[in-house]
Each structure stands twice: as structure tokens, then as C-alpha cells.
Amino acid sequence: MKEFLQCLSRGDLTTAMALFAAVAVRILFAVFLWWLGRKVIRKLLTLLERGLAVRQQKGMDAGLAKFLASLCKVGMYTILFVMLFELLGQGSLSNFAGGVLILLTKPFVVGDYIVASGMEGTVREIGICYTRLLTPDNRTVILPNGSLANSNLINVSAQPERRVDIIVPISYEDDIRGVREMLLSLANSNDKVLSNRPYEVYVKEFGESSVNMVFRVWVKKENYWPVYFGLMEDIKYAMQERGFTIPFTQVDIHLDKTP
């Protein structure tokens, strides 16, 4: 692609068209290889499943048969994708193969909130080569599919419910049972907190200047941030009203008056 753009900038249309034609041929062949490879894999998997079904009738464990079928499927598709990557080679073309992999395996769909490659946001578009995210502060992030298909990815929206975890630091002088009662009361009074899920309040750790409590509740995924921010504010006011202390780091300075 870089050489193609350089030829265009120099006005060398003949070389540019030759490069374009070479890339186009490779893409077309990759598409044909993908189509043919899938047909062959499906045929082989059908034959394998029939063979395993016969083996199960003769006493093979059903779980083992399912595992072997899954292993063979993954292995064959892995070989196919390696062949495609070897054929496509260039970065932008690798993104094309990554896009195909994403559309096939569906690690996320449009509308999901994902965290990947150091970025996060709501998926707005899954293109052939790039995926577009919209961040909470309304910025558009464009990620290459090649990196998405080969990196760790968190799909925040995959499950309908999420757990809200809040760390609540309290003073060593405060009554832990009283704080627990206060937090459970806040959970009960919040209509967005799921009542069919248990509320959890535990002592997480003994810090240098505070006892750190962990407060956990479950919510519908669309209510995660409203509940999180709402509970943070409710906790602050409730602790003030009940006389509990939120510790903060203090530095004592002693002045030496010795001449």
C-alpha cells in the first residue's frame, strides 16, 4: 500500500496500477481460499461427526467425542487462517483477515462496550479492516481488526448483569457492624440495585490509615454507572450523618526551634 501511494504521488500510474492489480488478485484469491476452505472444513467435520457417532455407539465417551470434534474444528480453521495471513501478508490485508475472524467468532457485536488495545468504548461499526468505537466522552476510536483479533479483549456488555464494587475506607475507631448495616440499607433503598442478588459487605484489608471495606451489589448492565456514582454520593452523606469517618492521609510537620 505504501509503494502504491508513493507511485501515485510521483505520477507513475503504470507502476501504481500494476501494484494495485497485484493486491487485488491476492485479495480475490484469499476470498476464494476462504470460501473453498470453509466448504472443505464443513465436509470434513460432517464426516468426522459421523465417525464419532459410530464410536459412541461402541462405547466412546460422549464428552471425549465432543472434545475431539471441537479440537479438530479449531485446528482446521487455524490452518486456514494461517494460510490466509501468509497470503495477505501486508498490514492492511491482515486487518481484512482479522475482520473476517471477528465476524466469524463474534467476540463482540455492534452496541457492545469493549476494552481492547488500551482503548474502550461502544462498538459502532465492524468494518472489513477496522472497527469503530464511540468513547463515553463522544470521541471516535478506530482500531485495526488485525490487532483486535490477536489481543486480549474485554466485552463489558456480554452479560445482562454487572457487579458494582466499591471500596469504602473507614477509621479504625468506627464500628464495622454499623458501617455494614448502613451500606446494606443504601442497597435496599436503591431501586436500580437487583434485589434477587445478594449484597456483600466485607472487610477487604487493613490499610495504613483505614479499614477498607468492599461493598458489592448487582445491577442491569445499563445501570452500572448511574448506580456506581449514585452510591458513591449516598455513602458520603450517610457516613457524615451517622458520624463515621472517611480517613485521609495526613502529614504532621514539627518545627525545630533550636537556634
N, C-alpha and C positions, 0 to 999 in steps of 0.2 A: 504493500500500500504506500509506503514511504517513497519507494522508487517511482511508483506511478504518479504521485503528486509532484515529484521533482521533474519528471519528464513533461508534465503539463506546464509547470512554471517556466521551463526552458522553451516551450513551444514545440517540443519533439513529439508530435502527435502519433507518428508511426510507432515509435517505441512504446508510447503510453498505451496505444490500442493493443499492441502485442502483449503487454503485461496484463492488461485488463482481460483479454481473451484467455490468457493462461489461468488467471484466477477464476474466471467464470467456468472454465472447463473443470477445474478442481472442485468447485462448489457443486456443479451438476453431477460429477462423478460421486461426490460424497453423499448427495441426496439419493442417488441410485443405490449406492452401497448401503445406506441406512434402510431404504425400502426393501432391498433384497435380503439384507441381514436379518431384519425383523421377521420376514416370511420364513426364512430358513430356521431361525430360532424357535418360532412358534410350532413349526412342523416337528422339530426335534423334541421339543418339550411335550408335544402330544404323544409321540412315540414313547418317550420316557415315562410319562404318566401311565400309559397302558401297561408298560413292562412292570412298573412298580405296583400297579393294581394286581397283577398276576402274582407278584411276590408276596403281597399282603395276604392273598388267599392261601398262600402256602406257609404263612406264619410270620412274615416280616412285620415288625412293629410299625404301626401307623405313623407315630411321631418321627421315626427314623426315615420313613418313606417321604414324608413331607419335608424333612430337613434336606434330604438328598435332592429333591426336586427344586427346592429354593436355592440350594448351593449351585446346582447346575445352571439355573436361570441367571443368577448373579454372575457366574463365571463366563457364560456365553455373551452376556451384554457387556461385561468388562472388556472382553476381547474385541467386540465390535467397536466400542468406544475408543480403545487404544488404536485400532486401525484408522478410525476417523480422525483422531488427533494427529496421527502420523501423516495422514494425507493432507489435512488442512494446514498444519504447521504454524502459520503466521498468527499473531496475537488476535487480530480481529476475527479470523476464521475459527480460532479456538473458542472465542466468545460465542460463535454460532453453535458450535458443538455443545458448549455449556448451556446455551438456551434450550437446545433440544433435550438435554439431560434434565433440566429443571421442569420442562413441560411434561416429561415422561414420569419422573419420580414425584413431582408435586410436593416439594418441601414447604412451599407456600403458594398462596393464590392471591389474586388481586383483592385488596381490602384487609389483608393480614398486616399486623405490626411486627416487624422483624428487626433483629440486631445482627449485623454482619459487617465484617471488614472495618470495624471501628465506627460504623455509622448505624443509625437506627431511624425508623420511620414507617409510615403506612405505604404498602405497595400500591402504586397507582397504575403501573403498566409493566408487563413482562414482554419485552421485545425479543427479536431473534438474537440480538447481540448484547443488549443492555436492559437492565431493569431500573425503573424509576421509582424512587421513594419520595414521599412528602413528609418532612420532619414536623414535629409539633409546633415549631415556630414558623411554619409555612415556607420552608426552603425546599427546593427540589434537588435530590441527590441522584446521580446517575452512576450505577455500579455495573462493571462488566460482568457478563454472565459466566465467563471463564473463572474468575476469582470466586464468584458466589458458589459455583458448582464444586469448588475444590477447597473451601474454607469452612471453619466452624460457623454455624448459624443458629440463632435462637428465634423460634417462631413464638412470639408472645401470645398471639391470638389463636393458637392451635386448639386450646381447650376453652370451653364456655365459661369456666370459673377460674379466678385467680386468688391467691392468698396475699393479704396485705400484712407485711411485717414491719413493726415499728419498735425501735429501741427507746425505752423510757428510762433515763437516768434519774435516780433518786438519792437522797442523802442517806448516809449510814444511820442517822438518827431516826429516819422515817420508818413507819410501820409497814412492813411488806404486805401483810394481810389487808391493811386498809387501802393500800395502793391497788392491790389486786381487785378488791371489791369495787373501787372507783372505775377501773378500766372495764371490768365486766358490765358495769352499769352503763358506761358510754356505748358499749357494743349493743346492749339490749335496746337502747333508745335510738339507735341509728337504723332507719327503715331500709337502707340500702345494704346493710350487712345481712348475710344469709343466716337465718336462724336455724336451718337444718344442718348446719355445720358447727362443730364445737369451737368455742372461743378458747384461746390459750393464753395464759399469762404465767411466765416462769422467770426465775432469776437466771439470767444468762451468764453473768460474770461479775466478779468483784473488781472494780476498777480502782485506779489510784485515788480518786476523789469521789467515787459514786458507786452505788449498786446499780448495775444495768439490768433492767427488766426487758423481756421481749414480749410484745403484745401482738397476737396473730388472730386475724379474722378472715373469712372468705366472702368474696363478692362476685357479682357478674363482671365479666372482663371489661365491659364498657363503663362500669362504675369504679374501676380501680383508683384512678387519680382523684375523682371527687371525694371518695371515702378516705383516701390517704390524707389529703390536705385538710378535709373536714375534721378528722380525728386528731390530727396534729394540733389544730387550734382548740378543739374541745379539751384535749389533755392539758394544755397550758392553763386554760381558765379553771378547769376542775381542780388542778393542783393548787392554784392560788386560793380558791375558795375553801379547800379542805386543810390548808396550812402545810402542804407538803413542799419540799424544796427541790428545785432543779439545780444541782451543783454546777459550778463553772470554775475553770482554772483561775487561781488567784496567786499573785506574786507578792510576797512581803519584802519590803526594802528597809533595811536597817542602816541608819546613818551613823558613821563613827565620828563622834565629836572630839576625839582625842587630837590635841594640837600637834 
